[in-house]
């Protein structure tokens, strides 16, 4: 990896964009490469799920720009992100686009990468630990198990406007991991039951994974479909018999919170 020297004259060096994954939240899960890039950058465009501990690793002289999106703000905020990436990189700066998890897992990183390349800007990906895998694992829920699960799928619970998820496509996959599915959880669960999954299949929400406020809620697909399960963002939803393994690994199966 070539990290430009921030002390060089900005007109004498080319700008570059680094798409960096911040992981699930715990700064100890940040990659060594990501930490090194943050220590050399000029500008950081960071999302709302990036922790304050990770931001403290940024070079003190760098400019921090918050570009987090809340529900309903995507169409307004994303064009601003595109503009900031181009403006700073074309000015010769080393720009970090810092995203929670991994930049290419439901993070629009590919769109930002393509835009930069269209304008002749070099891009380098620094992968991050995605919550799709790390959140269930830390909660004691393995996504695969020789006796239970030979496959898993990672699915978005929030599609682009005008698109609809075909939940029948996932009816036969052993383990499902759903990101951004809290708001539509009852609809998702009912759609999966309609597609053939059992209503008594175990499910778990892992909220605020890897943080001090992590909470695991164990329930069933049917309870979620009936709207009886409270869950808060950010949360990862896991559906499948691997959820039962948690009791063997961590010694507890927490009771569902009922509304």
N, C-alpha and C positions, 0 to 999 in steps of 0.2 A: 504494500500500500504506500502510495506517495502522498505524504501530508505536507502541503505547502507551508513554508516558514512564514508565520504571521508578521515577522519583523521585516520581510522583504517589501520593497515598494509595490503597492498594489497595481500600479500601471506596468510593472515589470514581470508580473506573474499572472497566469490565467486563473480565472475563477473556477470553482468546482463545487458540485453539490454532492453531499454525502447523505444518503438515505439510511438513517440509523434507527435500529430497534432498541427501545428502552426496556424491553422485557415486561413482566407482569407487575412491577412496582418496587420490589425489594432491590435496593441498589447493589446488593451483593450478587444479584443475578445478571447484572450488566456485563457484557463481554469486555475483555481486556482491550480489544480493538476499539470498541465504542468509547470506552473511557479515554483512550489515547486521542481519538479524533476530537472529543469534546474539549480536551485540554489544549488543542491547537487552533480551534475554529475562530472565525470572525463574527459570525451571526448564527443564532440558533432559533429556528421556528419550531415551537414545541406545542404538543397537544395537552388536553386537560388531564389525561391520566398519567402524565409524567410526574414523578414525585419530586418534592423539593430537595430531597437528598441527592438525587441524580443531577439536578440542576446545579448543585454546588460543585460539581466536577467540571463545570464549564470554565474556560479561561476567563479570569476576572475582567479582562478588557473587552470581552466579546459582548455583542448586543443580543439581549434576550427578547424575543417577540412572541407573545402568546397568540396562538391561532386555534385554540380549542373550539370544537363545535358542540353546541347543545342541540337538542331536538328542534327541528324546523329551521336551523341556521345553515344547513349544508350548502344550499344554493347561493347563499350570500357570502359565506366565509371562504369556500374553496377558490373562487376567482381571485380573492385577495391573496391566498397562499401562492397561487400561480404567479401573480404579479410580483410578490416579494421575492420568491425564488429567482425569477429572471432578473429583476432589478439589481439585487445584490451580487449575484453570480456574474452578470455582465459587467459589473463595476470592478471585477477582479477579486472578489472576496471568496473566502472559503465558507460555504453555507452548509449548515447541518439542518436537515429536516428530521426532527426527533419525534418518533411516534411510539406510543405504547405498544408492547408486544413486538411483532415483526412487521416491517413496513409493507410487505406484500401479502399479508393475510388480512383481507377486508379493510385495508387502510388507504386505498387509492394511491399507493406508492407507485404502481406501474404508470398511472396517468401523469404523475409528477416527473417521473423518470423520462417518459416519452416527450413531454413538453420541453424539458431541458435539452434533450438530444436534438430536438427539432431546431433549437436555437444555437447549436454548436457547443453546448456546455458539457463538459465531462461529468459523468455521474459514477459514483461508487456505492455499492450496497454494503451495509454492515448489518447482517441479519441479527434479529433479536429472539429471545426466548418467548414464544407465543403462549398466551394464557390458555389457548385451546388444549395444550398438552400439560403445561406446568400447573395450572390451577387444579385439575382433577388429581394429578399425581401428588401434590402437596397435601391434598385433602384425604389421601389414602385410597384413591379410586384409580386403579390401573385401566388404561384404555384397551389394552389387550391382555388376554390371559389364556393360556393353553387349553384350559378346560371350559372356558366360558365365551371368549370373544376372539375371533380371528380377523376381525375387520372393524374399522371405525371411520366415520365421516365427520368432517368439520363443516358446519352449515351456518349461513347467516340467517338470523331471524328478522332481518330488516333489509328488504330488497330495494333496488332503485325504483323511483316512482314510475308506475306503469307496468312494472314487472311483478309476477306472482311466482312464489315457490311451489313446485310440484312435490308435495310431501310424500306422495305415493312412491317416488323414486327411492326413498330411504326406508321403506317398510321392512326390507329384509336385511339391512345392515345391522350387525350385532350391537354396536355402540354408536350413539349419536352425541356429538358435542355441538351445542348451539350457542353462538355468540350473538350478542345484541338481541336477545330474545325475550327479555323481561316484559316489555310492554305488551307483546303479542302472545304471551305464554299460554293463555287459555285456548286461543285459536290454534296455535301450533300443536298443542297436546291433543285437542279434539281432531285435528286434521290427521295426525299420526294414528290415532285410534280408528278413524274412519278408513285409513289406508291398510289396516290390519294388525297394528301393534296392540298388545294386550293392555287393557286399562289398569291392571295391577302390576305392570312392569315398573320396577323401581327407577327413581329419578332423583337427582340432587342438584341444588343450586349452590355454587360456591361464590360467595360475595366477597369483594375486595381481597382477592387472593394474594397471599404472601405479605399482607400488611398486618399490623397489630389488631385491626378490626375485622379480620377474616371471620366469616361465619358460614357454616355448612348446614343446609336444610335438606333433610332426607324426606322423600315423599313418594308418590306414585304418579304415573301419567294421568290416571283418572282423576285424582285430586286436583291436579293442575288444571285439567280440562273443566272441572266444575267451579273453577275460580276460587278455590279454598286455600291457595298457597300464597303467602306474602313473600315477595322477593324484591330486593333493591339493586339498582345499578351501582357500580359495574358488577355483573355476575355472569358466570358461565353455567349453562345448563347441561347436565350429562344424563342421558337416558340409556338404560341397559342393565343387564344382570350383573355387570361388573361393580355396580354401586354396592351390592351386598358384600363385596370383598372388603369394604372399608372396616367392617366390624372386626375382621380378623387382623387387619393391619394396624389399626389405631385403637381398637377396643371399644368403639361406640358407634351406635346408629342414632343420630340425633332425631328428636321428634319434630315433625312438621309444625310450623307455626300456622294456626288456622285463623282466618279473618273472622 
